Amino acid sequence: MLLCSCSKSASFVLEIPELTQGTVLVVSTNPEQIESGTMDTLAFAEFDGGRFETAFDSLKFEDKYMDCSVLIRTKEGKIAGNMVLPLERGKQTVVKVKDVVRFLNNESYLTIGYSGNRYAEDFSAFYSKLAGFEEMIVTQNDSQKKNEIRKKQVELYKEIFEKYPASGSAYTLLIGQVLKSDARESDPVTEYCDGLCLNVNYENKWANFLCDVMKERKKTALSSSVLSFSAFDINGNSLTERDIKPHEYVLVCFWASWCSPCREEIPLLKELYSEYNAKGLEIVSISIDTTPAMWEEFTKQNPLPWLSLIGDGRELTSRYDFEMIPMNIIVNKEGKVIKRELFGEDIRKAVKELFE
């Protein structure tokens, strides 16, 4: 079944030979739609034979170029690709996708090539080099060498933006890199973004969107560097960081009752509490359970000798910039986060270093 508009203004061909059957979704993407979550569906279809082709009839180009996004799924529903789609008015964009099987097995990134018009071909050359550098960064352990590679990525961004100042496809990749980076640290890519935002062209919607992301990044960095929370105890009392009794250090554990690694960590935390509480260590557990009843039941059956709370997971993960639990941080008596992203024996090692 095909749900799309047929057009002479721009067209799209997908070639994905390793995936004989699946579905493809094409949506328009601009900053206003992304922020409001109201992206328009341009095409949604099942395909077979490893190929899909359509044209966009009702798509209105404000400029010569436009940027969309493509989501590909297998017939079983697994995501087989999520990529940008650079379009040029009156032209066809061909997207060739390789290494799908290895991607589905978590063995490789997708290899994506764009052709059919000048914008697509220029973007393809840019993307190929950028992705190659990104693979080098992933396999590199030396932070200085990583930054040397990121400097090369910055030069690629400069080149593509010189040719296509409002390339939503390139800005999407740049914003993705920013969002994946540690908000508390800077690197050549984020420093480049800071420079762009000093002289931003307010008519460039994508540049402004990037600068909004950078502003939020700075807020995250500031908020995640100090302990600040609002949560509830098992009796429904609202507590904040000000309700914690003064100690030399506070180990704050973000967890959930359904999380097996979190539960497995509790015996270690009890050992540390027994050994170091009298020396000045306090522990606070903050659950991000979305079902309070599960947390309450677990807490009643497994009482902890320290303060156990439940908070808003969405707010806490955003404030402290984490996606996986358990996530543990250590705060000094001034309320500053001095260690973070501790797990398992790393917690013991960090606490021991502070007290011995």
C-alpha positions in Angstrom: 0.0 0.0 0.0 1.3 3.4 -1.0 0.4 6.7 0.8 2.2 9.5 -1.0 1.9 12.4 -3.4 3.1 12.1 -6.9 5.1 15.1 -8.1 7.2 16.6 -10.8 8.8 19.0 -8.3 11.2 16.4 -6.7 11.4 12.7 -6.6 13.1 10.0 -4.5 14.5 6.6 -5.3 15.6 4.2 -2.5 17.9 1.3 -3.5 18.5 -1.2 -0.6 19.3 -4.5 -2.2 20.0 -6.4 1.1 16.4 -5.7 2.2 14.0 -7.2 -0.3 10.9 -6.2 1.7 10.1 -3.6 4.2 8.5 -0.2 4.8 9.7 3.3 4.1 8.6 6.5 5.8 9.5 10.0 4.4 8.8 13.0 6.5 9.6 16.7 6.0 11.9 18.2 8.6 12.4 21.8 9.5 13.2 23.3 12.8 9.7 24.5 13.6 8.3 21.0 12.9 10.9 19.3 14.9 10.3 21.5 17.9 6.6 21.1 17.7 6.7 17.4 16.9 4.4 17.9 13.9 6.4 16.7 11.0 4.5 16.1 7.7 4.4 12.6 6.3 5.3 12.8 2.6 5.3 9.1 1.9 4.6 5.9 3.7 4.8 2.6 1.8 5.6 -1.1 1.7 8.3 -2.0 -0.8 9.8 -5.2 -2.2 12.6 -6.1 -4.5 14.9 -3.8 -2.5 13.7 -0.7 -4.3 11.2 2.2 -3.6 10.4 5.1 -5.8 8.1 8.1 -5.4 7.6 11.7 -6.4 6.4 14.6 -4.2 3.6 16.5 -5.7 2.5 18.8 -2.9 5.9 19.5 -1.5 6.5 23.3 -1.5 10.1 24.4 -1.8 10.9 27.7 -0.1 14.4 27.6 -1.7 16.1 25.5 -4.4 16.9 22.9 -1.8 14.9 21.1 0.9 15.7 18.5 3.5 13.7 15.5 4.6 14.2 12.3 6.7 13.8 8.7 5.8 13.0 5.8 8.2 13.3 2.3 6.9 12.0 -0.8 8.7 12.2 -4.5 7.9 9.0 -6.4 7.4 9.4 -7.5 11.0 9.4 -3.9 12.1 13.2 -3.5 13.0 14.8 -0.2 12.1 17.0 -0.8 9.1 17.9 2.8 8.5 17.2 6.4 9.7 18.8 9.0 7.4 18.5 12.5 6.1 17.2 13.1 2.5 18.6 16.1 0.6 16.2 17.2 -2.2 16.7 19.6 -5.0 13.7 21.2 -6.7 12.8 19.5 -10.0 15.5 16.8 -9.5 15.6 13.2 -8.4 17.5 12.1 -5.4 18.8 8.5 -5.4 19.8 6.9 -2.0 21.7 3.7 -2.1 22.0 1.8 1.3 24.5 -0.9 1.9 25.7 -3.0 4.9 22.1 -3.5 6.2 22.6 -7.0 7.4 25.7 -6.1 9.4 23.9 -3.0 10.7 21.0 -5.1 11.9 23.5 -7.4 13.7 25.2 -4.4 15.3 28.4 -5.2 13.4 28.7 -2.0 11.3 27.3 1.4 10.4 25.2 1.7 7.2 27.0 2.8 4.1 24.8 5.5 2.4 25.3 7.2 -0.9 23.4 10.0 -2.5 23.2 10.9 -6.2 20.9 12.3 -8.9 21.6 16.0 -8.5 24.4 18.4 -7.5 23.1 18.9 -3.9 22.8 15.1 -3.3 26.2 14.4 -4.8 27.9 17.2 -2.8 26.2 16.0 0.4 27.2 12.4 -0.4 30.8 13.3 -0.6 30.6 15.3 2.6 28.7 12.6 4.4 31.0 9.8 3.4 34.1 11.6 4.8 32.2 12.7 7.9 31.1 9.1 8.7 34.6 7.8 8.0 36.0 10.2 10.6 33.3 9.3 13.1 34.2 5.6 12.8 37.8 6.6 13.5 36.7 8.5 16.6 34.7 5.5 18.0 37.8 3.2 17.8 40.2 5.8 19.2 41.0 5.9 22.9 43.3 8.9 23.0 41.3 12.1 23.6 43.8 14.3 21.9 43.8 12.2 18.7 40.0 12.2 18.8 40.0 16.0 18.8 42.4 16.0 15.9 39.9 14.0 13.9 37.1 16.3 15.0 39.0 19.2 13.6 38.9 17.5 10.2 35.1 17.1 10.7 34.9 20.9 11.3 36.6 21.6 8.0 34.0 19.4 6.3 31.2 21.3 7.9 32.7 24.6 6.8 33.0 23.4 3.2 29.4 22.1 3.0 28.0 25.3 4.6 29.9 27.5 2.3 28.1 25.8 -0.7 24.8 25.2 1.1 24.4 27.7 4.0 21.0 26.4 5.0 21.6 22.6 4.5 19.2 21.0 6.9 20.8 17.7 6.2 24.2 18.9 7.3 22.8 20.8 10.3 20.9 17.7 11.4 24.2 15.8 11.5 26.0 18.6 13.3 23.2 18.9 15.9 23.3 15.1 16.3 27.0 15.3 17.2 26.4 18.1 19.7 23.6 16.2 21.4 25.8 13.1 21.7 28.7 15.1 23.2 29.3 15.6 27.0 27.6 18.8 27.9 30.2 19.5 30.5 33.1 19.4 28.0 34.0 21.1 24.8 35.7 19.8 21.7 36.5 21.2 18.2 33.0 20.5 17.0 31.2 22.3 19.8 33.7 25.1 19.8 33.0 25.5 16.1 29.2 25.7 16.9 29.9 28.3 19.6 31.7 30.4 16.9 28.8 30.0 14.5 26.4 31.2 17.1 28.4 34.4 17.7 27.6 35.6 14.2 24.4 33.7 13.4 22.3 34.7 10.4 18.8 35.0 11.9 17.2 34.2 8.6 18.9 30.8 8.6 16.3 28.7 10.5 18.7 25.7 10.8 21.5 27.9 12.2 19.2 29.3 14.8 18.0 25.9 15.7 21.6 24.8 16.3 22.1 27.8 18.5 19.0 27.0 20.6 20.5 23.5 21.1 23.8 25.0 22.2 22.0 27.2 24.7 20.2 24.2 26.2 23.5 22.4 26.2 25.1 25.1 28.4 22.1 25.0 30.7 22.5 21.2 31.1 26.2 21.6 31.8 25.4 24.2 34.5 22.6 22.3 36.1 24.4 18.9 36.1 27.4 20.3 37.9 25.6 20.9 41.1 23.2 18.7 43.1 19.6 19.8 42.7 16.5 17.7 42.8 12.9 17.5 43.9 11.6 14.0 44.9 9.3 12.2 47.2 9.8 9.7 50.0 7.7 6.6 50.6 5.3 8.7 52.8 4.7 11.2 50.0 6.8 13.9 51.6 8.5 16.3 49.1 12.2 16.6 49.6 15.0 18.5 47.9 18.8 18.5 48.1 18.5 20.9 51.1 16.9 18.1 53.2 20.1 16.0 53.0 22.1 16.2 56.3 25.5 17.8 55.9 28.2 15.3 55.0 31.7 15.4 53.5 30.4 13.5 50.5 27.0 12.3 49.2 26.7 9.4 46.8 23.6 9.8 44.8 22.3 6.7 43.0 19.8 7.0 40.1 18.1 3.7 39.6 14.7 1.9 39.2 13.2 -1.2 40.8 12.8 -3.0 37.5 16.5 -2.6 36.7 18.5 -5.8 37.5 22.0 -4.1 37.5 20.6 -1.5 39.9 19.4 -4.1 42.3 22.6 -6.1 42.0 24.5 -2.9 43.1 22.6 -2.6 46.4 24.8 -5.0 48.4 27.9 -3.0 47.3 26.2 0.2 48.4 25.4 -1.3 51.8 29.0 -2.3 52.3 30.2 1.2 51.5 27.6 2.8 53.7 28.6 0.6 56.6 32.3 1.3 56.1 32.2 5.0 55.3 29.0 6.6 56.8 30.7 7.4 60.1 33.6 8.9 58.2 31.3 11.3 56.3 29.6 9.5 53.4 25.9 9.8 52.9 23.9 7.9 50.3 20.7 8.9 48.6 18.8 6.7 46.2 16.5 8.3 43.7 14.3 6.0 41.7 13.1 7.0 38.2 10.4 4.3 38.2 7.4 5.4 36.1 5.1 3.2 38.3 5.4 4.4 41.9 3.6 1.4 43.2 6.5 -0.9 42.0 9.1 1.3 43.8 7.0 1.4 46.9 6.6 -2.4 47.0 10.3 -2.9 46.5 11.3 -0.3 49.1 9.0 -1.9 51.7 10.4 -5.4 51.0 14.0 -4.2 50.8 14.4 -1.3 53.2 17.6 0.8 52.8 19.5 2.4 55.7 19.7 5.7 53.7 17.3 8.1 52.2 15.3 6.4 49.4 13.2 8.7 47.1 11.4 8.6 43.8 11.6 11.4 41.2 10.7 12.5 37.7 12.8 10.3 35.4 12.5 12.6 32.5 13.6 15.7 34.5 16.5 13.9 36.2 17.9 12.2 33.1 17.8 15.6 31.3 19.3 17.5 34.2 22.2 15.1 34.8 22.5 14.1 31.1 22.3 10.3 31.3 20.4 7.6 29.5 21.4 4.4 31.2 20.9 3.3 34.8 22.3 2.7 37.3 24.0 6.1 37.2 25.9 7.2 40.3 27.4 10.6 41.2 29.4 11.9 44.1 28.8 15.4 45.5 31.0 17.3 47.9 29.8 19.2 50.9 29.5 22.4 48.7 27.0 20.5 46.5 29.2 20.3 43.5 29.3 17.1 41.5 32.9 15.8 41.6 32.5 12.3 40.1 29.8 10.9 37.9 28.9 7.9 35.8 30.2 5.5 38.4 29.2 1.8 38.2 30.0 -1.3 40.2 33.5 -1.5 41.5 34.2 2.0 40.1 32.0 3.3 43.0 34.1 1.5 45.6 37.3 2.8 44.0 36.0 6.4 43.9 34.8 6.4 47.5 38.1 4.8 48.7 40.1 7.5 47.0 38.1 10.2 48.7 38.5 8.9 52.2 42.0 7.3 52.2 
